[in-house]
Amino acid sequence: MEMKQHLTETFLFNDKANLQVLEKIKVLPDKKECIRLFSHLINCQYKWMDRINVYPLTSSLDWWLPVYEPESLEQEWRKSLQPWLDLIAKMKEEDLYQEAKFIGMDGGVWQANGLKDIALQLNYHSIHHRAQMQRIIREQGLTPDFTDYIQYAVKKIS
């Protein structure tokens, strides 16, 4: 499988899994921390896209703010995801391996070995925070949905 296809599938898997978790968040007695974490995932997609687009300037976007209203989380999630899907779709396979420079949190110039590394970071980071949200869901007495990749990637045949 080519990296382009892998990244697209990984973003689509995280999209499906995160929206599944969002449905549980909507019925939580205390939604505050999950909304904060979900908003952070949205902001990370926006900020990383901004980082690569404004280089050599520094992105002024925040990792944690804004915290979105519960009713706008799905729309903001989709809005933050689409530029990544569009970017990957228009790139050639080899473009994903070209260095990507950005200004880091320390003000220094950083370089990823390829845009693929930033896209992978976003997806792995999403899995990390989704697990935190799943723990919060369980702690509040609900059963989290099964969001493992394997359920997304395989189908039952008998």
C-alpha positions in Angstrom: 0.0 0.0 0.0 1.3 3.4 -0.8 1.7 6.1 1.9 -0.9 8.3 0.2 -3.6 5.6 0.5 -2.4 4.7 4.0 -2.7 8.3 5.3 -6.2 8.7 3.7 -7.4 5.5 5.3 -5.9 6.4 8.6 -7.6 9.8 8.6 -10.9 8.2 7.6 -10.5 5.6 10.4 -9.9 8.3 13.0 -12.9 10.3 11.6 -15.2 7.3 12.0 -13.9 6.4 15.5 -13.9 10.0 16.8 -17.4 10.6 15.6 -18.5 7.4 17.3 -17.0 8.7 20.6 -18.6 12.0 20.0 -22.0 10.3 20.1 -21.2 9.0 23.6 -19.9 12.4 24.7 -23.3 13.9 23.9 -25.0 11.7 26.6 -22.3 12.0 29.3 -23.4 13.5 32.6 -20.2 15.6 32.7 -19.0 16.4 29.2 -16.5 19.1 30.1 -13.2 17.2 29.9 -14.2 15.2 26.8 -15.3 18.4 25.0 -11.9 20.0 25.9 -10.0 16.9 24.5 -12.2 16.7 21.4 -11.7 20.4 20.8 -8.0 19.9 21.2 -8.0 17.3 18.4 -9.8 19.8 16.1 -7.4 22.6 17.0 -4.4 20.3 16.3 -5.6 19.7 12.8 -6.1 23.4 12.2 -2.7 24.3 13.8 -0.6 21.8 12.0 -2.2 22.8 8.7 -1.5 26.5 9.6 2.1 25.7 10.6 2.9 24.3 7.3 1.0 27.0 5.4 2.4 30.0 7.1 6.1 28.9 7.4 8.5 30.7 7.8 6.1 32.6 10.1 4.9 31.3 13.4 1.3 30.0 13.7 -0.7 32.0 16.1 -3.3 29.3 16.6 -3.6 27.6 20.0 -3.5 23.9 20.7 -6.2 24.0 23.3 -8.4 27.0 22.5 -11.0 27.5 21.5 -13.1 24.9 23.3 -16.0 24.4 21.0 -19.7 24.3 22.0 -20.9 20.7 22.1 -23.4 21.2 19.3 -20.6 22.5 17.0 -18.0 19.7 17.6 -19.0 17.5 14.7 -19.1 20.4 12.2 -15.7 21.8 13.4 -14.2 18.3 13.3 -15.2 17.8 9.7 -14.1 21.3 8.9 -10.6 20.7 10.4 -10.3 17.2 8.7 -11.2 18.2 5.2 -8.1 20.2 4.4 -5.9 17.2 5.3 -7.9 14.9 3.1 -7.8 17.5 0.2 -4.1 18.0 0.6 -3.3 14.3 0.5 -5.6 13.8 -2.4 -3.9 16.4 -4.6 -0.3 15.3 -3.7 1.8 12.8 -5.6 3.1 9.9 -3.6 6.7 11.3 -3.6 5.4 14.7 -2.4 4.6 13.1 0.9 8.3 12.5 1.5 9.5 16.0 0.9 10.7 17.8 4.0 8.2 20.0 5.8 9.5 22.9 7.8 7.6 24.7 10.6 8.3 26.9 13.6 8.1 24.9 16.8 6.8 25.9 20.2 10.3 27.0 21.2 10.5 29.4 18.3 13.1 27.3 16.4 12.8 26.0 12.9 11.9 22.3 12.8 11.8 19.9 9.9 9.8 16.8 9.4 11.2 14.3 7.0 8.0 14.5 5.1 4.5 15.8 5.3 3.6 12.1 6.0 5.2 12.5 9.5 2.9 15.4 10.4 -0.1 13.5 9.1 0.8 10.4 11.0 1.4 12.5 14.2 -2.1 13.9 13.9 -3.6 10.5 13.6 -1.6 8.9 16.4 -2.3 11.9 18.6 -6.0 11.4 17.9 -5.8 7.8 19.0 -4.1 8.9 22.3 -6.8 11.4 23.2 -9.6 9.2 22.0 -8.4 6.6 24.6 -8.5 9.3 27.3 -12.1 10.1 26.3 -13.0 6.4 26.3 -11.7 6.2 29.9 -13.8 9.2 30.9 -16.8 7.6 29.3 -16.3 4.4 31.3 -15.7 6.3 34.5 -19.0 8.0 34.1 -20.8 4.7 33.9 -21.2 4.3 30.2 -19.7 1.5 28.1 -17.4 3.0 25.4 -17.9 1.8 21.9 -15.3 -0.5 20.3 -13.2 1.9 18.2 -10.2 -0.3 17.5 -8.7 -0.1 14.0 -9.2 -3.8 13.4 -13.0 -3.4 13.4 -12.7 -0.7 10.8 -10.3 -2.7 8.6 -11.9 -6.1 8.5 -15.3 -7.5 7.7 -17.0 -10.6 9.1 -17.5 -13.2 6.3 -19.3 -16.0 8.1 
